[in-house]
């Protein structure tokens, strides 16, 4: 019996029902006003003007249509959360600031998302849905010899090609260290992620290394510093790790994804209770594209 109960608790359907019941409970807590007319929110022309002026002061330019629509949507969402929070009395033991009350409303829905623990099956589906996010980064081990354009001018490339033809005769790292010009970067890098290499040599340098065969000197390869002869010793391709190896990361991202889903569902449920009216300023020539609102 205990085993059956344990298996039942791990079922994704049970998690869905728990989340649904939690959202339903929040709406019950807020109260049923369905038999009354929804409250009205008016986004006045003066309010839109203040939004636009605040944007100009911060960004030193007027907002685009999409940016202004985003500001209005955010104001509507903030107003709805503010009113609902006041109905719940969330302002009684806190400083009355709208954004703080909005956050408290969002925390209510986030608590619902935190109640469910994902199964390994759910985590595997989540991992497979966005493999590039969890994929390990390509790594390289390589050595290089640097030629400075500042020191050698147009002769740098000629010198690099002449040395490339002779490199098979050099056997030791000591001999190689005496070749080329000095550069305040490592002459050898062992199993470095491509991102770290790019941060030091530049992304173009890393891109060129993708075409260099391992086990041979090649070049010249160009960077922002100058020219390089490069010996790629080992290359490890990116791969999608097993769930067990990245489980903590997948759980964290899964919870964040569920938190966002519950917040959206919670807000959309509250949004249906309000008529929203936007009074367009006379100077605003564009047509605002904001869903389910009346424009005057």
TAZI-V661406 format. One record per residue. N is the residue number from 0. RES is the residue in three letters. SS is DSSP state (2 for helix, 1 for strand, 0 for the rest). BURIAL is + if it has 24 or more other C-alpha atoms within 12 Angstrom, else -. Layout:
BEGIN
[[N & RES & SS & BURIAL] [N & RES & SS & BURIAL]]
END
This chain:
BEGIN
[[0 & UNK & 0 & -] [1 & UNK & 2 & -] [2 & UNK & 2 & -] [3 & UNK & 2 & -] [4 & UNK & 2 & -] [5 & UNK & 2 & -] [6 & UNK & 2 & -] [7 & UNK & 2 & -] [8 & UNK & 2 & -] [9 & UNK & 0 & -] [10 & UNK & 0 & -] [11 & UNK & 2 & -] [12 & UNK & 2 & -] [13 & UNK & 2 & -] [14 & UNK & 2 & +] [15 & UNK & 2 & +] [16 & UNK & 2 & -] [17 & UNK & 2 & +] [18 & UNK & 2 & +] [19 & UNK & 2 & -] [20 & UNK & 2 & -] [21 & UNK & 2 & +] [22 & UNK & 2 & +] [23 & UNK & 2 & -] [24 & UNK & 2 & -] [25 & UNK & 2 & +] [26 & UNK & 2 & +] [27 & UNK & 2 & -] [28 & UNK & 2 & -] [29 & UNK & 2 & +] [30 & UNK & 0 & -] [31 & UNK & 0 & -] [32 & UNK & 0 & -] [33 & UNK & 0 & -] [34 & UNK & 0 & -] [35 & UNK & 0 & -] [36 & UNK & 0 & -] [37 & UNK & 0 & -] [38 & UNK & 1 & -] [39 & UNK & 1 & -] [40 & UNK & 1 & +] [41 & UNK & 1 & +] [42 & UNK & 1 & +] [43 & UNK & 0 & -] [44 & UNK & 2 & -] [45 & UNK & 2 & -] [46 & UNK & 2 & -] [47 & UNK & 2 & +] [48 & UNK & 2 & +] [49 & UNK & 2 & -] [50 & UNK & 2 & +] [51 & UNK & 2 & +] [52 & UNK & 2 & -] [53 & UNK & 2 & -] [54 & UNK & 2 & -] [55 & UNK & 2 & -] [56 & UNK & 2 & -] [57 & UNK & 2 & -] [58 & UNK & 2 & -] [59 & UNK & 0 & -] [60 & UNK & 0 & -] [61 & UNK & 0 & -] [62 & UNK & 0 & +] [63 & UNK & 0 & -] [64 & UNK & 2 & -] [65 & UNK & 2 & -] [66 & UNK & 2 & -] [67 & UNK & 2 & +] [68 & UNK & 2 & +] [69 & UNK & 2 & -] [70 & UNK & 2 & +] [71 & UNK & 2 & +] [72 & UNK & 2 & +] [73 & UNK & 2 & -] [74 & UNK & 2 & +] [75 & UNK & 2 & +] [76 & UNK & 2 & +] [77 & UNK & 2 & +] [78 & UNK & 2 & +] [79 & UNK & 2 & +] [80 & UNK & 2 & +] [81 & UNK & 2 & +] [82 & UNK & 2 & +] [83 & UNK & 2 & +] [84 & UNK & 2 & +] [85 & UNK & 2 & +] [86 & UNK & 2 & -] [87 & UNK & 2 & -] [88 & UNK & 0 & -] [89 & UNK & 0 & +] [90 & UNK & 0 & +] [91 & UNK & 0 & -] [92 & UNK & 0 & -] [93 & UNK & 0 & -] [94 & UNK & 0 & -] [95 & UNK & 0 & -] [96 & UNK & 0 & -] [97 & UNK & 2 & +] [98 & UNK & 2 & -] [99 & UNK & 2 & -] [100 & UNK & 2 & +] [101 & UNK & 2 & +] [102 & UNK & 2 & -] [103 & UNK & 2 & +] [104 & UNK & 2 & +] [105 & UNK & 2 & +] [106 & UNK & 2 & +] [107 & UNK & 2 & +] [108 & UNK & 2 & +] [109 & UNK & 2 & +] [110 & UNK & 2 & +] [111 & UNK & 2 & +] [112 & UNK & 2 & +] [113 & UNK & 0 & +] [114 & UNK & 0 & +] [115 & UNK & 0 & +] [116 & UNK & 0 & +] [117 & UNK & 0 & +] [118 & UNK & 0 & +] [119 & UNK & 2 & -] [120 & UNK & 2 & -] [121 & UNK & 2 & +] [122 & UNK & 2 & +] [123 & UNK & 2 & +] [124 & UNK & 2 & -] [125 & UNK & 2 & +] [126 & UNK & 2 & +] [127 & UNK & 2 & -] [128 & UNK & 2 & -] [129 & UNK & 0 & -] [130 & UNK & 2 & -] [131 & UNK & 2 & -] [132 & UNK & 2 & -] [133 & UNK & 2 & +] [134 & UNK & 0 & -] [135 & UNK & 0 & -] [136 & UNK & 0 & -] [137 & UNK & 0 & +] [138 & UNK & 1 & +] [139 & UNK & 1 & +] [140 & UNK & 1 & +] [141 & UNK & 1 & +] [142 & UNK & 1 & +] [143 & UNK & 1 & +] [144 & UNK & 1 & +] [145 & UNK & 1 & +] [146 & UNK & 1 & +] [147 & UNK & 1 & +] [148 & UNK & 2 & +] [149 & UNK & 2 & -] [150 & UNK & 2 & -] [151 & UNK & 2 & -] [152 & UNK & 0 & -] [153 & UNK & 0 & -] [154 & UNK & 2 & -] [155 & UNK & 2 & +] [156 & UNK & 2 & +] [157 & UNK & 2 & -] [158 & UNK & 2 & +] [159 & UNK & 2 & +] [160 & UNK & 2 & +] [161 & UNK & 2 & -] [162 & UNK & 2 & +] [163 & UNK & 2 & +] [164 & UNK & 0 & -] [165 & UNK & 0 & -] [166 & UNK & 2 & +] [167 & UNK & 2 & -] [168 & UNK & 2 & -] [169 & UNK & 0 & -] [170 & UNK & 0 & -] [171 & UNK & 0 & -] [172 & UNK & 2 & -] [173 & UNK & 2 & -] [174 & UNK & 2 & -] [175 & UNK & 2 & +] [176 & UNK & 2 & -] [177 & UNK & 0 & -] [178 & UNK & 0 & +] [179 & UNK & 0 & +] [180 & UNK & 0 & +] [181 & UNK & 0 & -] [182 & UNK & 0 & +] [183 & UNK & 0 & -] [184 & UNK & 0 & -] [185 & UNK & 0 & -] [186 & UNK & 0 & +] [187 & UNK & 1 & +] [188 & UNK & 1 & +] [189 & UNK & 1 & -] [190 & UNK & 1 & -] [191 & UNK & 1 & +] [192 & UNK & 1 & +] [193 & UNK & 2 & +] [194 & UNK & 2 & -] [195 & UNK & 2 & -] [196 & UNK & 2 & +] [197 & UNK & 2 & -] [198 & UNK & 2 & -] [199 & UNK & 2 & -] [200 & UNK & 2 & +] [201 & UNK & 0 & -] [202 & UNK & 2 & -] [203 & UNK & 2 & -] [204 & UNK & 2 & +] [205 & UNK & 2 & +] [206 & UNK & 2 & -] [207 & UNK & 2 & +] [208 & UNK & 2 & +] [209 & UNK & 0 & +] [210 & UNK & 0 & -] [211 & UNK & 0 & +] [212 & UNK & 0 & -] [213 & UNK & 0 & -] [214 & UNK & 0 & -] [215 & UNK & 0 & -] [216 & UNK & 1 & +] [217 & UNK & 1 & +] [218 & UNK & 1 & +] [219 & UNK & 1 & +] [220 & UNK & 1 & +] [221 & UNK & 1 & +] [222 & UNK & 0 & +] [223 & UNK & 0 & -] [224 & UNK & 0 & +] [225 & UNK & 1 & +] [226 & UNK & 1 & +] [227 & UNK & 1 & +] [228 & UNK & 1 & +] [229 & UNK & 1 & +] [230 & UNK & 1 & +] [231 & UNK & 1 & +] [232 & UNK & 1 & +] [233 & UNK & 1 & +] [234 & UNK & 1 & +] [235 & UNK & 1 & -] [236 & UNK & 0 & -] [237 & UNK & 0 & -] [238 & UNK & 0 & -] [239 & UNK & 0 & -] [240 & UNK & 0 & -] [241 & UNK & 0 & -] [242 & UNK & 2 & +] [243 & UNK & 2 & -] [244 & UNK & 2 & -] [245 & UNK & 0 & -] [246 & UNK & 2 & -] [247 & UNK & 2 & -] [248 & UNK & 2 & -] [249 & UNK & 2 & +] [250 & UNK & 2 & +] [251 & UNK & 2 & -] [252 & UNK & 2 & -] [253 & UNK & 2 & +] [254 & UNK & 2 & +] [255 & UNK & 2 & -] [256 & UNK & 2 & -] [257 & UNK & 2 & +] [258 & UNK & 2 & +] [259 & UNK & 2 & -] [260 & UNK & 2 & +] [261 & UNK & 2 & +] [262 & UNK & 2 & +] [263 & UNK & 2 & -] [264 & UNK & 2 & +] [265 & UNK & 2 & +] [266 & UNK & 2 & +] [267 & UNK & 2 & -] [268 & UNK & 2 & +] [269 & UNK & 2 & +] [270 & UNK & 2 & +] [271 & UNK & 0 & +] [272 & UNK & 0 & +] [273 & UNK & 1 & +] [274 & UNK & 1 & -] [275 & UNK & 1 & +] [276 & UNK & 1 & +] [277 & UNK & 1 & +] [278 & UNK & 0 & +] [279 & UNK & 0 & +] [280 & UNK & 0 & -] [281 & UNK & 0 & -] [282 & UNK & 0 & -] [283 & UNK & 0 & -] [284 & UNK & 0 & -] [285 & UNK & 0 & -] [286 & UNK & 0 & -] [287 & UNK & 0 & +] [288 & UNK & 0 & -] [289 & UNK & 0 & -] [290 & UNK & 0 & -] [291 & UNK & 0 & -] [292 & UNK & 0 & +] [293 & UNK & 1 & -] [294 & UNK & 1 & -] [295 & UNK & 0 & -]]
END
